[in-house]
Amino acid sequence: MMELLADHCVGEPTIAVLREAGYRVTRLVDVTGGGDGPTLADGKVAAMAARQGRLLLTEDRDFRTRVHYTHRNHPGVILLRDTATHRDAVHRRLLRLLASPPKRLAGSIVVIDRRSARVEPAR
């Protein structure tokens, strides 16, 4: 089963749904010492996920620009949108996506919202 690194902005309900479905989710806050202290820069978060071989789960739209992934050897980034207003729909799409082969996600940015899950392969 895939392992994920949840960025600081991913809500506990999303992490709970994933764990209940059997996914291993590590919260960034647990890896960095947590608390209300400073968060890691996006580039460092991306590098950590790649080094650990984990899909990066985030709600930070900055990751969609791909500037933090200068190589294609990362397991993938999943950007969640609409979780505040359509959390259940987003969670259903997320679980469906994660059921697909991990190679499909490698090197990609996936944007999941209430209407769709779009896989954008690395350039």
N, C-alpha and C positions, 0 to 999 in steps of 0.2 A: 504494500500500500504506500502511496505517495506520502512524503513528509513535507510539511509547510512551515514557513517562517512568517508569522503574523506581525506586520508592521504595527507601530504604536497606535495608529489610528483605527485599527480594526476592532470592532466592538465585541464585548464578551458574548452576546447572543450568537454571533457568527462563529466564534471559536467553539462554543458549546455544541452547536449543530454539527460542526465538523468532527469534534471528538466523539459525539454520540454515534456518528456514522462510522467511526473506527479509524479516522485519520489522526496521525501524530502531528500535533500543532504545537510549535514552540513560539511563545510570545516574545517579541523583541525586548520588551520591558524586563522579562525574566533573565535574558541573556546579558543585558547591559547593566544589571543592578537595579533597574526599576526606579520606583518612586516618582517624584515630581521633578527629578533632575533633567538635565538637557538630553535630548534625543540625539541619536547618531545622524550624521549627514546622509542624505539619500545614497550617495555613491558608496559609502561604507556599508549601509544596509544591503545594497545590491551585491556588493562583493562578499559579504558574510553569507548571504543566501546561496550564492554560486559556490563558494568554498565548501559549504556544508551539503551541497547537492539538494537543496530544498527549493520548492516553488515559493516565490515571494507573494504573499497575499497583502494587499494594501488598498487603501481608499485615497491615497495621495495621487492626485492627477499628474503631478510632476513626472511620475514614472512612465507615463504614456509617451513622453517625448523621446524615450530611449537614450537620452544622453548619459544615463548611468550605466548603460550596457554597451560597452564599446566592442565586445566580442560576442560571439554567438554560442558560447559554451556555458550558458546558464540554463537551469531547468525550466525557466519561464516565470512570467510575472502575471498575476491575476489582479486586475484593477476592478474593485467593486464600486458601483454607483447606485444611487437610489435606495440605499439601505435604511435611511431614516424614514422614508415614506412607503417603501414597498419591500420590506425586509424578507417576508416569506417568499415572494416571487424570486427575488435575487438568490436566496438560499437554495431554492429548487433548481435554478439554472446552474448554480455553482456545483451542487452535488452531481448533476447530470454531466457537467463538464469533467469533473474529476474521475468519473467512471470511464472516461475515454483513455486510450493508451497514452502513457506519459510522453512517448516520443513525439506525439502530435503537438505537445505544449512546449517542448524544448526549444529555447531560443526565441520564443514568441511572447508577445504581449496580448493578453486576453482581457477584453473589456466586457464586464457583465453588468447589465442593468435590468430593469423590470421587463423589458421587451425582448432582449436578445443576449447572446454570448458571441462576441466577434473575436476570432483568432486572427491576429495580425502577425504573420511570420517575420522573423528577423530579416533585415535587408542585407 
